[in-house]
Amino acid sequence: MKRKDENDIDLCACYEPTEPVPEEFIDPDDREPTLADTAIYITDENGVEYYCCGNTKIKITEHFAEEGKTMGELLEEMIIREAKKQP
């Protein structure tokens, strides 16, 4: 293993900007895409909804047990649980 010498040059430090780039030099189309730019929701002809992001397509479904709790009971439990978290 080589020890770092005082004369070694950090090449990464050479490329790090010391000041921000002025706005007039930034191309608005040349930026990293965000999730808001790339993610969409679509509905097919049968009414099935999908979440699409890049090459990923996920069918949106909700699953409730046949003999499980009702939506009202689930909401009530959530409200009570969150209320208990308050100081």
PDB file of N, CA, C and O in Angstrom, chain B, residues numbered from 101:
ATOM      1  N   MET B 101       0.841  -1.167   0.000  1.00  0.00           N
ATOM      2  CA  MET B 101       0.000   0.000   0.000  1.00  0.00           C
ATOM      3  C   MET B 101       0.892   1.238   0.000  1.00  0.00           C
ATOM      4  O   MET B 101       1.845   1.314   0.775  1.00  0.00           O
ATOM      5  N   LYS B 102       0.597   2.183  -0.843  1.00  0.00           N
ATOM      6  CA  LYS B 102       1.397   3.397  -0.966  1.00  0.00           C
ATOM      7  C   LYS B 102       0.890   4.454   0.001  1.00  0.00           C
ATOM      8  O   LYS B 102      -0.316   4.674   0.119  1.00  0.00           O
ATOM      9  N   ARG B 103       1.819   5.108   0.694  1.00  0.00           N
ATOM     10  CA  ARG B 103       1.441   6.208   1.577  1.00  0.00           C
ATOM     11  C   ARG B 103       1.293   7.483   0.772  1.00  0.00           C
ATOM     12  O   ARG B 103       1.980   7.683  -0.230  1.00  0.00           O
ATOM     13  N   LYS B 104       0.398   8.336   1.216  1.00  0.00           N
ATOM     14  CA  LYS B 104       0.193   9.610   0.537  1.00  0.00           C
ATOM     15  C   LYS B 104       1.374  10.525   0.833  1.00  0.00           C
ATOM     16  O   LYS B 104       1.729  10.763   1.988  1.00  0.00           O
ATOM     17  N   ASP B 105       1.960  11.020  -0.222  1.00  0.00           N
ATOM     18  CA  ASP B 105       3.112  11.903  -0.119  1.00  0.00           C
ATOM     19  C   ASP B 105       2.635  13.350  -0.191  1.00  0.00           C
ATOM     20  O   ASP B 105       1.559  13.630  -0.720  1.00  0.00           O
ATOM     21  N   GLU B 106       3.430  14.259   0.338  1.00  0.00           N
ATOM     22  CA  GLU B 106       3.078  15.677   0.288  1.00  0.00           C
ATOM     23  C   GLU B 106       2.983  16.181  -1.141  1.00  0.00           C
ATOM     24  O   GLU B 106       2.269  17.149  -1.401  1.00  0.00           O
ATOM     25  N   ASN B 107       3.676  15.556  -2.061  1.00  0.00           N
ATOM     26  CA  ASN B 107       3.700  16.006  -3.450  1.00  0.00           C
ATOM     27  C   ASN B 107       2.595  15.367  -4.301  1.00  0.00           C
ATOM     28  O   ASN B 107       2.449  15.712  -5.473  1.00  0.00           O
ATOM     29  N   ASP B 108       1.825  14.453  -3.733  1.00  0.00           N
ATOM     30  CA  ASP B 108       0.736  13.840  -4.499  1.00  0.00           C
ATOM     31  C   ASP B 108      -0.305  14.889  -4.848  1.00  0.00           C
ATOM     32  O   ASP B 108      -0.575  15.791  -4.055  1.00  0.00           O
ATOM     33  N   ILE B 109      -0.888  14.772  -6.028  1.00  0.00           N
ATOM     34  CA  ILE B 109      -1.901  15.713  -6.499  1.00  0.00           C
ATOM     35  C   ILE B 109      -3.256  15.015  -6.483  1.00  0.00           C
ATOM     36  O   ILE B 109      -3.407  13.912  -7.008  1.00  0.00           O
ATOM     37  N   ASP B 110      -4.222  15.663  -5.883  1.00  0.00           N
ATOM     38  CA  ASP B 110      -5.586  15.138  -5.871  1.00  0.00           C
ATOM     39  C   ASP B 110      -6.279  15.595  -7.148  1.00  0.00           C
ATOM     40  O   ASP B 110      -6.689  16.751  -7.251  1.00  0.00           O
ATOM     41  N   LEU B 111      -6.414  14.690  -8.129  1.00  0.00           N
ATOM     42  CA  LEU B 111      -6.997  15.063  -9.415  1.00  0.00           C
ATOM     43  C   LEU B 111      -8.470  15.456  -9.289  1.00  0.00           C
ATOM     44  O   LEU B 111      -8.948  16.293 -10.055  1.00  0.00           O
ATOM     45  N   CYS B 112      -9.186  14.876  -8.351  1.00  0.00           N
ATOM     46  CA  CYS B 112     -10.598  15.221  -8.168  1.00  0.00           C
ATOM     47  C   CYS B 112     -10.747  16.672  -7.732  1.00  0.00           C
ATOM     48  O   CYS B 112     -11.693  17.347  -8.137  1.00  0.00           O
ATOM     49  N   ALA B 113      -9.829  17.151  -6.919  1.00  0.00           N
ATOM     50  CA  ALA B 113      -9.899  18.531  -6.444  1.00  0.00           C
ATOM     51  C   ALA B 113      -9.711  19.521  -7.581  1.00  0.00           C
ATOM     52  O   ALA B 113     -10.188  20.653  -7.504  1.00  0.00           O
ATOM     53  N   CYS B 114      -9.016  19.103  -8.642  1.00  0.00           N
ATOM     54  CA  CYS B 114      -8.778  19.996  -9.778  1.00  0.00           C
ATOM     55  C   CYS B 114     -10.061  20.292 -10.539  1.00  0.00           C
ATOM     56  O   CYS B 114     -10.169  21.340 -11.176  1.00  0.00           O
ATOM     57  N   TYR B 115     -11.035  19.387 -10.484  1.00  0.00           N
ATOM     58  CA  TYR B 115     -12.238  19.534 -11.281  1.00  0.00           C
ATOM     59  C   TYR B 115     -13.427  20.073 -10.495  1.00  0.00           C
ATOM     60  O   TYR B 115     -14.482  20.331 -11.075  1.00  0.00           O
ATOM     61  N   GLU B 116     -13.276  20.245  -9.203  1.00  0.00           N
ATOM     62  CA  GLU B 116     -14.373  20.771  -8.406  1.00  0.00           C
ATOM     63  C   GLU B 116     -14.454  22.279  -8.597  1.00  0.00           C
ATOM     64  O   GLU B 116     -13.456  22.975  -8.412  1.00  0.00           O
ATOM     65  N   PRO B 117     -15.635  22.803  -8.968  1.00  0.00           N
ATOM     66  CA  PRO B 117     -15.747  24.243  -9.176  1.00  0.00           C
ATOM     67  C   PRO B 117     -15.584  24.990  -7.859  1.00  0.00           C
ATOM     68  O   PRO B 117     -16.038  24.538  -6.808  1.00  0.00           O
ATOM     69  N   THR B 118     -14.933  26.135  -7.940  1.00  0.00           N
ATOM     70  CA  THR B 118     -14.726  26.949  -6.742  1.00  0.00           C
ATOM     71  C   THR B 118     -15.860  27.945  -6.566  1.00  0.00           C
ATOM     72  O   THR B 118     -16.105  28.410  -5.453  1.00  0.00           O
ATOM     73  N   GLU B 119     -16.560  28.280  -7.655  1.00  0.00           N
ATOM     74  CA  GLU B 119     -17.673  29.219  -7.599  1.00  0.00           C
ATOM     75  C   GLU B 119     -18.846  28.634  -8.372  1.00  0.00           C
ATOM     76  O   GLU B 119     -18.638  27.835  -9.286  1.00  0.00           O
ATOM     77  N   PRO B 120     -20.073  29.013  -8.029  1.00  0.00           N
ATOM     78  CA  PRO B 120     -21.219  28.494  -8.776  1.00  0.00           C
ATOM     79  C   PRO B 120     -21.228  29.016 -10.219  1.00  0.00           C
ATOM     80  O   PRO B 120     -20.718  30.099 -10.510  1.00  0.00           O
ATOM     81  N   VAL B 121     -21.815  28.223 -11.103  1.00  0.00           N
ATOM     82  CA  VAL B 121     -21.905  28.598 -12.508  1.00  0.00           C
ATOM     83  C   VAL B 121     -22.956  29.694 -12.658  1.00  0.00           C
ATOM     84  O   VAL B 121     -24.052  29.562 -12.114  1.00  0.00           O
ATOM     85  N   PRO B 122     -22.651  30.774 -13.383  1.00  0.00           N
ATOM     86  CA  PRO B 122     -23.644  31.834 -13.582  1.00  0.00           C
ATOM     87  C   PRO B 122     -24.874  31.309 -14.317  1.00  0.00           C
ATOM     88  O   PRO B 122     -24.758  30.444 -15.185  1.00  0.00           O
ATOM     89  N   GLU B 123     -26.045  31.827 -13.972  1.00  0.00           N
ATOM     90  CA  GLU B 123     -27.310  31.370 -14.536  1.00  0.00           C
ATOM     91  C   GLU B 123     -27.341  31.457 -16.060  1.00  0.00           C
ATOM     92  O   GLU B 123     -27.939  30.599 -16.709  1.00  0.00           O
ATOM     93  N   GLU B 124     -26.706  32.484 -16.645  1.00  0.00           N
ATOM     94  CA  GLU B 124     -26.769  32.652 -18.100  1.00  0.00           C
ATOM     95  C   GLU B 124     -26.027  31.555 -18.853  1.00  0.00           C
ATOM     96  O   GLU B 124     -26.225  31.393 -20.057  1.00  0.00           O
ATOM     97  N   PHE B 125     -25.172  30.797 -18.158  1.00  0.00           N
ATOM     98  CA  PHE B 125     -24.440  29.710 -18.794  1.00  0.00           C
ATOM     99  C   PHE B 125     -25.131  28.362 -18.636  1.00  0.00           C
ATOM    100  O   PHE B 125     -24.682  27.367 -19.205  1.00  0.00           O
ATOM    101  N   ILE B 126     -26.204  28.318 -17.877  1.00  0.00           N
ATOM    102  CA  ILE B 126     -26.895  27.052 -17.627  1.00  0.00           C
ATOM    103  C   ILE B 126     -28.023  26.885 -18.638  1.00  0.00           C
ATOM    104  O   ILE B 126     -28.902  27.739 -18.747  1.00  0.00           O
ATOM    105  N   ASP B 127     -27.990  25.788 -19.369  1.00  0.00           N
ATOM    106  CA  ASP B 127     -29.041  25.473 -20.329  1.00  0.00           C
ATOM    107  C   ASP B 127     -30.206  24.855 -19.558  1.00  0.00           C
ATOM    108  O   ASP B 127     -30.009  23.853 -18.871  1.00  0.00           O
ATOM    109  N   PRO B 128     -31.419  25.422 -19.649  1.00  0.00           N
ATOM    110  CA  PRO B 128     -32.542  24.887 -18.873  1.00  0.00           C
ATOM    111  C   PRO B 128     -32.898  23.450 -19.244  1.00  0.00           C
ATOM    112  O   PRO B 128     -33.477  22.731 -18.430  1.00  0.00           O
ATOM    113  N   ASP B 129     -32.560  23.020 -20.467  1.00  0.00           N
ATOM    114  CA  ASP B 129     -32.850  21.642 -20.877  1.00  0.00           C
ATOM    115  C   ASP B 129     -31.760  20.666 -20.453  1.00  0.00           C
ATOM    116  O   ASP B 129     -31.922  19.454 -20.595  1.00  0.00           O
ATOM    117  N   ASP B 130     -30.658  21.184 -19.935  1.00  0.00           N
ATOM    118  CA  ASP B 130     -29.534  20.348 -19.539  1.00  0.00           C
ATOM    119  C   ASP B 130     -29.494  20.218 -18.025  1.00  0.00           C
ATOM    120  O   ASP B 130     -28.643  20.815 -17.366  1.00  0.00           O
ATOM    121  N   ARG B 131     -30.419  19.436 -17.475  1.00  0.00           N
ATOM    122  CA  ARG B 131     -30.458  19.218 -16.033  1.00  0.00           C
ATOM    123  C   ARG B 131     -30.892  17.786 -15.769  1.00  0.00           C
ATOM    124  O   ARG B 131     -31.441  17.113 -16.641  1.00  0.00           O
ATOM    125  N   GLU B 132     -30.640  17.346 -14.570  1.00  0.00           N
ATOM    126  CA  GLU B 132     -31.025  15.995 -14.189  1.00  0.00           C
ATOM    127  C   GLU B 132     -32.549  15.902 -14.090  1.00  0.00           C
ATOM    128  O   GLU B 132     -33.172  16.773 -13.485  1.00  0.00           O
ATOM    129  N   PRO B 133     -33.159  14.874 -14.666  1.00  0.00           N
ATOM    130  CA  PRO B 133     -34.608  14.734 -14.521  1.00  0.00           C
ATOM    131  C   PRO B 133     -34.963  14.361 -13.090  1.00  0.00           C
ATOM    132  O   PRO B 133     -34.233  13.628 -12.422  1.00  0.00           O
ATOM    133  N   THR B 134     -36.090  14.874 -12.637  1.00  0.00           N
ATOM    134  CA  THR B 134     -36.561  14.557 -11.299  1.00  0.00           C
ATOM    135  C   THR B 134     -37.686  13.542 -11.387  1.00  0.00           C
ATOM    136  O   THR B 134     -38.177  13.254 -12.478  1.00  0.00           O
ATOM    137  N   LEU B 135     -38.097  13.002 -10.259  1.00  0.00           N
ATOM    138  CA  LEU B 135     -39.186  12.038 -10.238  1.00  0.00           C
ATOM    139  C   LEU B 135     -40.465  12.674 -10.773  1.00  0.00           C
ATOM    140  O   LEU B 135     -41.253  12.010 -11.446  1.00  0.00           O
ATOM    141  N   ALA B 136     -40.673  13.951 -10.479  1.00  0.00           N
ATOM    142  CA  ALA B 136     -41.875  14.639 -10.960  1.00  0.00           C
ATOM    143  C   ALA B 136     -41.868  14.751 -12.483  1.00  0.00           C
ATOM    144  O   ALA B 136     -42.931  14.778 -13.104  1.00  0.00           O
ATOM    145  N   ASP B 137     -40.689  14.814 -13.087  1.00  0.00           N
ATOM    146  CA  ASP B 137     -40.596  14.908 -14.545  1.00  0.00           C
ATOM    147  C   ASP B 137     -40.837  13.579 -15.233  1.00  0.00           C
ATOM    148  O   ASP B 137     -41.331  13.549 -16.360  1.00  0.00           O
ATOM    149  N   THR B 138     -40.503  12.488 -14.582  1.00  0.00           N
ATOM    150  CA  THR B 138     -40.506  11.188 -15.255  1.00  0.00           C
ATOM    151  C   THR B 138     -41.635  10.263 -14.834  1.00  0.00           C
ATOM    152  O   THR B 138     -41.932   9.308 -15.552  1.00  0.00           O
ATOM    153  N   ALA B 139     -42.272  10.508 -13.705  1.00  0.00           N
ATOM    154  CA  ALA B 139     -43.315   9.609 -13.217  1.00  0.00           C
ATOM    155  C   ALA B 139     -44.684  10.106 -13.659  1.00  0.00           C
ATOM    156  O   ALA B 139     -45.000  11.288 -13.523  1.00  0.00           O
ATOM    157  N   ILE B 140     -45.497   9.191 -14.191  1.00  0.00           N
ATOM    158  CA  ILE B 140     -46.851   9.546 -14.604  1.00  0.00           C
ATOM    159  C   ILE B 140     -47.814   8.448 -14.180  1.00  0.00           C
ATOM    160  O   ILE B 140     -47.408   7.312 -13.931  1.00  0.00           O
ATOM    161  N   TYR B 141     -49.072   8.793 -14.102  1.00  0.00           N
ATOM    162  CA  TYR B 141     -50.139   7.834 -13.847  1.00  0.00           C
ATOM    163  C   TYR B 141     -50.965   7.721 -15.112  1.00  0.00           C
ATOM    164  O   TYR B 141     -51.343   8.736 -15.697  1.00  0.00           O
ATOM    165  N   ILE B 142     -51.252   6.492 -15.547  1.00  0.00           N
ATOM    166  CA  ILE B 142     -52.083   6.302 -16.724  1.00  0.00           C
ATOM    167  C   ILE B 142     -53.215   5.345 -16.386  1.00  0.00           C
ATOM    168  O   ILE B 142     -53.100   4.528 -15.472  1.00  0.00           O
ATOM    169  N   THR B 143     -54.302   5.451 -17.125  1.00  0.00           N
ATOM    170  CA  THR B 143     -55.447   4.563 -16.976  1.00  0.00           C
ATOM    171  C   THR B 143     -55.715   3.932 -18.328  1.00  0.00           C
ATOM    172  O   THR B 143     -55.861   4.637 -19.326  1.00  0.00           O
ATOM    173  N   ASP B 144     -55.783   2.592 -18.370  1.00  0.00           N
ATOM    174  CA  ASP B 144     -56.043   1.938 -19.647  1.00  0.00           C
ATOM    175  C   ASP B 144     -57.537   1.929 -19.949  1.00  0.00           C
ATOM    176  O   ASP B 144     -58.337   2.451 -19.172  1.00  0.00           O
ATOM    177  N   GLU B 145     -57.906   1.339 -21.072  1.00  0.00           N
ATOM    178  CA  GLU B 145     -59.297   1.353 -21.520  1.00  0.00           C
ATOM    179  C   GLU B 145     -60.240   0.576 -20.602  1.00  0.00           C
ATOM    180  O   GLU B 145     -61.454   0.771 -20.654  1.00  0.00           O
ATOM    181  N   ASN B 146     -59.695  -0.294 -19.772  1.00  0.00           N
ATOM    182  CA  ASN B 146     -60.518  -1.065 -18.828  1.00  0.00           C
ATOM    183  C   ASN B 146     -60.658  -0.376 -17.478  1.00  0.00           C
ATOM    184  O   ASN B 146     -61.313  -0.907 -16.581  1.00  0.00           O
ATOM    185  N   GLY B 147     -60.047   0.807 -17.318  1.00  0.00           N
ATOM    186  CA  GLY B 147     -60.130   1.544 -16.067  1.00  0.00           C
ATOM    187  C   GLY B 147     -59.068   1.170 -15.054  1.00  0.00           C
ATOM    188  O   GLY B 147     -59.126   1.621 -13.910  1.00  0.00           O
ATOM    189  N   VAL B 148     -58.089   0.349 -15.449  1.00  0.00           N
ATOM    190  CA  VAL B 148     -57.011  -0.053 -14.549  1.00  0.00           C
ATOM    191  C   VAL B 148     -55.958   1.049 -14.546  1.00  0.00           C
ATOM    192  O   VAL B 148     -55.519   1.500 -15.604  1.00  0.00           O
ATOM    193  N   GLU B 149     -55.550   1.485 -13.338  1.00  0.00           N
ATOM    194  CA  GLU B 149     -54.556   2.547 -13.218  1.00  0.00           C
ATOM    195  C   GLU B 149     -53.157   1.955 -13.077  1.00  0.00           C
ATOM    196  O   GLU B 149     -52.969   0.909 -12.457  1.00  0.00           O
ATOM    197  N   TYR B 150     -52.176   2.649 -13.669  1.00  0.00           N
ATOM    198  CA  TYR B 150     -50.781   2.247 -13.599  1.00  0.00           C
ATOM    199  C   TYR B 150     -49.928   3.448 -13.221  1.00  0.00           C
ATOM    200  O   TYR B 150     -50.213   4.581 -13.611  1.00  0.00           O
ATOM    201  N   TYR B 151     -48.875   3.180 -12.454  1.00  0.00           N
ATOM    202  CA  TYR B 151     -47.845   4.171 -12.137  1.00  0.00           C
ATOM    203  C   TYR B 151     -46.666   3.837 -13.036  1.00  0.00           C
ATOM    204  O   TYR B 151     -46.168   2.711 -13.008  1.00  0.00           O
ATOM    205  N   CYS B 152     -46.213   4.799 -13.835  1.00  0.00           N
ATOM    206  CA  CYS B 152     -45.116   4.570 -14.769  1.00  0.00           C
ATOM    207  C   CYS B 152     -43.973   5.525 -14.467  1.00  0.00           C
ATOM    208  O   CYS B 152     -44.179   6.731 -14.335  1.00  0.00           O
ATOM    209  N   CYS B 153     -42.766   4.977 -14.357  1.00  0.00           N
ATOM    210  CA  CYS B 153     -41.564   5.772 -14.129  1.00  0.00           C
ATOM    211  C   CYS B 153     -40.435   5.104 -14.897  1.00  0.00           C
ATOM    212  O   CYS B 153     -40.000   4.006 -14.549  1.00  0.00           O
ATOM    213  N   GLY B 154     -39.959   5.776 -15.949  1.00  0.00           N
ATOM    214  CA  GLY B 154     -38.931   5.174 -16.787  1.00  0.00           C
ATOM    215  C   GLY B 154     -39.480   3.950 -17.481  1.00  0.00           C
ATOM    216  O   GLY B 154     -40.527   4.019 -18.125  1.00  0.00           O
ATOM    217  N   ASN B 155     -38.788   2.823 -17.359  1.00  0.00           N
ATOM    218  CA  ASN B 155     -39.239   1.573 -17.963  1.00  0.00           C
ATOM    219  C   ASN B 155     -40.066   0.727 -17.005  1.00  0.00           C
ATOM    220  O   ASN B 155     -40.375  -0.427 -17.304  1.00  0.00           O
ATOM    221  N   THR B 156     -40.425   1.286 -15.863  1.00  0.00           N
ATOM    222  CA  THR B 156     -41.171   0.548 -14.853  1.00  0.00           C
ATOM    223  C   THR B 156     -42.648   0.916 -14.923  1.00  0.00           C
ATOM    224  O   THR B 156     -43.004   2.093 -14.954  1.00  0.00           O
ATOM    225  N   LYS B 157     -43.506  -0.109 -14.948  1.00  0.00           N
ATOM    226  CA  LYS B 157     -44.956   0.094 -14.984  1.00  0.00           C
ATOM    227  C   LYS B 157     -45.556  -0.771 -13.879  1.00  0.00           C
ATOM    228  O   LYS B 157     -45.429  -1.995 -13.907  1.00  0.00           O
ATOM    229  N   ILE B 158     -46.216  -0.129 -12.897  1.00  0.00           N
ATOM    230  CA  ILE B 158     -46.765  -0.837 -11.751  1.00  0.00           C
ATOM    231  C   ILE B 158     -48.275  -0.664 -11.724  1.00  0.00           C
ATOM    232  O   ILE B 158     -48.783   0.456 -11.770  1.00  0.00           O
ATOM    233  N   LYS B 159     -48.984  -1.777 -11.650  1.00  0.00           N
ATOM    234  CA  LYS B 159     -50.440  -1.737 -11.558  1.00  0.00           C
ATOM    235  C   LYS B 159     -50.824  -1.280 -10.153  1.00  0.00           C
ATOM    236  O   LYS B 159     -50.333  -1.821  -9.163  1.00  0.00           O
ATOM    237  N   ILE B 160     -51.699  -0.290 -10.073  1.00  0.00           N
ATOM    238  CA  ILE B 160     -52.121   0.249  -8.787  1.00  0.00           C
ATOM    239  C   ILE B 160     -53.366  -0.509  -8.340  1.00  0.00           C
ATOM    240  O   ILE B 160     -54.400  -0.477  -9.007  1.00  0.00           O
ATOM    241  N   THR B 161     -53.253  -1.189  -7.206  1.00  0.00           N
ATOM    242  CA  THR B 161     -54.387  -1.929  -6.656  1.00  0.00           C
ATOM    243  C   THR B 161     -54.429  -1.741  -5.154  1.00  0.00           C
ATOM    244  O   THR B 161     -53.412  -1.441  -4.528  1.00  0.00           O
ATOM    245  N   GLU B 162     -55.588  -1.914  -4.586  1.00  0.00           N
ATOM    246  CA  GLU B 162     -55.753  -1.891  -3.140  1.00  0.00           C
ATOM    247  C   GLU B 162     -56.255  -3.264  -2.717  1.00  0.00           C
ATOM    248  O   GLU B 162     -57.133  -3.843  -3.358  1.00  0.00           O
ATOM    249  N   HIS B 163     -55.695  -3.771  -1.642  1.00  0.00           N
ATOM    250  CA  HIS B 163     -56.075  -5.095  -1.172  1.00  0.00           C
ATOM    251  C   HIS B 163     -56.622  -4.997   0.246  1.00  0.00           C
ATOM    252  O   HIS B 163     -55.955  -4.479   1.142  1.00  0.00           O
ATOM    253  N   PHE B 164     -57.810  -5.484   0.441  1.00  0.00           N
ATOM    254  CA  PHE B 164     -58.411  -5.559   1.762  1.00  0.00           C
ATOM    255  C   PHE B 164     -58.884  -6.995   1.975  1.00  0.00           C
ATOM    256  O   PHE B 164     -59.452  -7.615   1.076  1.00  0.00           O
ATOM    257  N   ALA B 165     -58.644  -7.505   3.163  1.00  0.00           N
ATOM    258  CA  ALA B 165     -59.078  -8.856   3.477  1.00  0.00           C
ATOM    259  C   ALA B 165     -60.604  -8.920   3.455  1.00  0.00           C
ATOM    260  O   ALA B 165     -61.281  -7.964   3.834  1.00  0.00           O
ATOM    261  N   GLU B 166     -61.128 -10.040   3.015  1.00  0.00           N
ATOM    262  CA  GLU B 166     -62.588 -10.222   2.938  1.00  0.00           C
ATOM    263  C   GLU B 166     -63.245 -10.013   4.296  1.00  0.00           C
ATOM    264  O   GLU B 166     -64.289  -9.368   4.390  1.00  0.00           O
ATOM    265  N   GLU B 167     -62.640 -10.552   5.343  1.00  0.00           N
ATOM    266  CA  GLU B 167     -63.224 -10.447   6.676  1.00  0.00           C
ATOM    267  C   GLU B 167     -62.389  -9.530   7.557  1.00  0.00           C
ATOM    268  O   GLU B 167     -62.374  -9.686   8.778  1.00  0.00           O
ATOM    269  N   GLY B 168     -61.706  -8.593   6.958  1.00  0.00           N
ATOM    270  CA  GLY B 168     -60.862  -7.675   7.706  1.00  0.00           C
ATOM    271  C   GLY B 168     -61.635  -6.475   8.211  1.00  0.00           C
ATOM    272  O   GLY B 168     -62.865  -6.444   8.174  1.00  0.00           O
ATOM    273  N   LYS B 169     -60.898  -5.501   8.677  1.00  0.00           N
ATOM    274  CA  LYS B 169     -61.497  -4.290   9.224  1.00  0.00           C
ATOM    275  C   LYS B 169     -62.017  -3.405   8.093  1.00  0.00           C
ATOM    276  O   LYS B 169     -61.517  -3.456   6.969  1.00  0.00           O
ATOM    277  N   THR B 170     -63.008  -2.609   8.401  1.00  0.00           N
ATOM    278  CA  THR B 170     -63.549  -1.677   7.417  1.00  0.00           C
ATOM    279  C   THR B 170     -62.622  -0.473   7.317  1.00  0.00           C
ATOM    280  O   THR B 170     -61.748  -0.277   8.161  1.00  0.00           O
ATOM    281  N   MET B 171     -62.821   0.328   6.278  1.00  0.00           N
ATOM    282  CA  MET B 171     -62.011   1.529   6.085  1.00  0.00           C
ATOM    283  C   MET B 171     -62.189   2.476   7.272  1.00  0.00           C
ATOM    284  O   MET B 171     -61.219   3.093   7.712  1.00  0.00           O
ATOM    285  N   GLY B 172     -63.387   2.599   7.790  1.00  0.00           N
ATOM    286  CA  GLY B 172     -63.645   3.453   8.947  1.00  0.00           C
ATOM    287  C   GLY B 172     -62.868   3.001  10.171  1.00  0.00           C
ATOM    288  O   GLY B 172     -62.320   3.828  10.900  1.00  0.00           O
ATOM    289  N   GLU B 173     -62.817   1.694  10.401  1.00  0.00           N
ATOM    290  CA  GLU B 173     -62.070   1.165  11.543  1.00  0.00           C
ATOM    291  C   GLU B 173     -60.570   1.412  11.380  1.00  0.00           C
ATOM    292  O   GLU B 173     -59.879   1.739  12.345  1.00  0.00           O
ATOM    293  N   LEU B 174     -60.078   1.255  10.163  1.00  0.00           N
ATOM    294  CA  LEU B 174     -58.660   1.506   9.913  1.00  0.00           C
ATOM    295  C   LEU B 174     -58.314   2.978  10.141  1.00  0.00           C
ATOM    296  O   LEU B 174     -57.283   3.295  10.735  1.00  0.00           O
ATOM    297  N   LEU B 175     -59.177   3.871   9.667  1.00  0.00           N
ATOM    298  CA  LEU B 175     -58.941   5.296   9.875  1.00  0.00           C
ATOM    299  C   LEU B 175     -58.989   5.663  11.354  1.00  0.00           C
ATOM    300  O   LEU B 175     -58.173   6.450  11.835  1.00  0.00           O
ATOM    301  N   GLU B 176     -59.946   5.090  12.066  1.00  0.00           N
ATOM    302  CA  GLU B 176     -60.068   5.374  13.498  1.00  0.00           C
ATOM    303  C   GLU B 176     -58.810   4.939  14.245  1.00  0.00           C
ATOM    304  O   GLU B 176     -58.304   5.678  15.090  1.00  0.00           O
ATOM    305  N   GLU B 177     -58.305   3.748  13.940  1.00  0.00           N
ATOM    306  CA  GLU B 177     -57.082   3.258  14.581  1.00  0.00           C
ATOM    307  C   GLU B 177     -55.890   4.161  14.262  1.00  0.00           C
ATOM    308  O   GLU B 177     -55.071   4.443  15.136  1.00  0.00           O
ATOM    309  N   MET B 178     -55.793   4.616  13.002  1.00  0.00           N
ATOM    310  CA  MET B 178     -54.691   5.473  12.611  1.00  0.00           C
ATOM    311  C   MET B 178     -54.746   6.805  13.358  1.00  0.00           C
ATOM    312  O   MET B 178     -53.717   7.305  13.812  1.00  0.00           O
ATOM    313  N   ILE B 179     -55.941   7.380  13.488  1.00  0.00           N
ATOM    314  CA  ILE B 179     -56.086   8.653  14.192  1.00  0.00           C
ATOM    315  C   ILE B 179     -55.701   8.503  15.653  1.00  0.00           C
ATOM    316  O   ILE B 179     -55.011   9.364  16.200  1.00  0.00           O
ATOM    317  N   ILE B 180     -56.132   7.433  16.290  1.00  0.00           N
ATOM    318  CA  ILE B 180     -55.800   7.200  17.700  1.00  0.00           C
ATOM    319  C   ILE B 180     -54.294   7.004  17.864  1.00  0.00           C
ATOM    320  O   ILE B 180     -53.689   7.543  18.790  1.00  0.00           O
ATOM    321  N   ARG B 181     -53.693   6.226  16.956  1.00  0.00           N
ATOM    322  CA  ARG B 181     -52.244   5.963  17.030  1.00  0.00           C
ATOM    323  C   ARG B 181     -51.460   7.271  16.870  1.00  0.00           C
ATOM    324  O   ARG B 181     -50.506   7.513  17.610  1.00  0.00           O
ATOM    325  N   GLU B 182     -51.853   8.110  15.915  1.00  0.00           N
ATOM    326  CA  GLU B 182     -51.147   9.373  15.703  1.00  0.00           C
ATOM    327  C   GLU B 182     -51.376  10.344  16.850  1.00  0.00           C
ATOM    328  O   GLU B 182     -50.477  11.107  17.203  1.00  0.00           O
ATOM    329  N   ALA B 183     -52.558  10.326  17.431  1.00  0.00           N
ATOM    330  CA  ALA B 183     -52.855  11.213  18.571  1.00  0.00           C
ATOM    331  C   ALA B 183     -51.990  10.846  19.770  1.00  0.00           C
ATOM    332  O   ALA B 183     -51.583  11.728  20.526  1.00  0.00           O
ATOM    333  N   LYS B 184     -51.704   9.572  19.954  1.00  0.00           N
ATOM    334  CA  LYS B 184     -50.874   9.137  21.070  1.00  0.00           C
ATOM    335  C   LYS B 184     -49.424   9.589  20.904  1.00  0.00           C
ATOM    336  O   LYS B 184     -48.698   9.702  21.892  1.00  0.00           O
ATOM    337  N   LYS B 185     -48.996   9.846  19.677  1.00  0.00           N
ATOM    338  CA  LYS B 185     -47.625  10.288  19.420  1.00  0.00           C
ATOM    339  C   LYS B 185     -47.423  11.742  19.806  1.00  0.00           C
ATOM    340  O   LYS B 185     -46.290  12.165  20.037  1.00  0.00           O
ATOM    341  N   GLN B 186     -48.494  12.512  19.881  1.00  0.00           N
ATOM    342  CA  GLN B 186     -48.374  13.932  20.201  1.00  0.00           C
ATOM    343  C   GLN B 186     -47.964  14.103  21.654  1.00  0.00           C
ATOM    344  O   GLN B 186     -48.451  13.383  22.525  1.00  0.00           O
ATOM    345  N   PRO B 187     -47.057  15.067  21.930  1.00  0.00           N
ATOM    346  CA  PRO B 187     -46.577  15.264  23.319  1.00  0.00           C
ATOM    347  C   PRO B 187     -47.634  15.879  24.219  1.00  0.00           C
ATOM    348  O   PRO B 187     -47.383  16.103  25.403  1.00  0.00           O
TER     349      PRO B 187
END
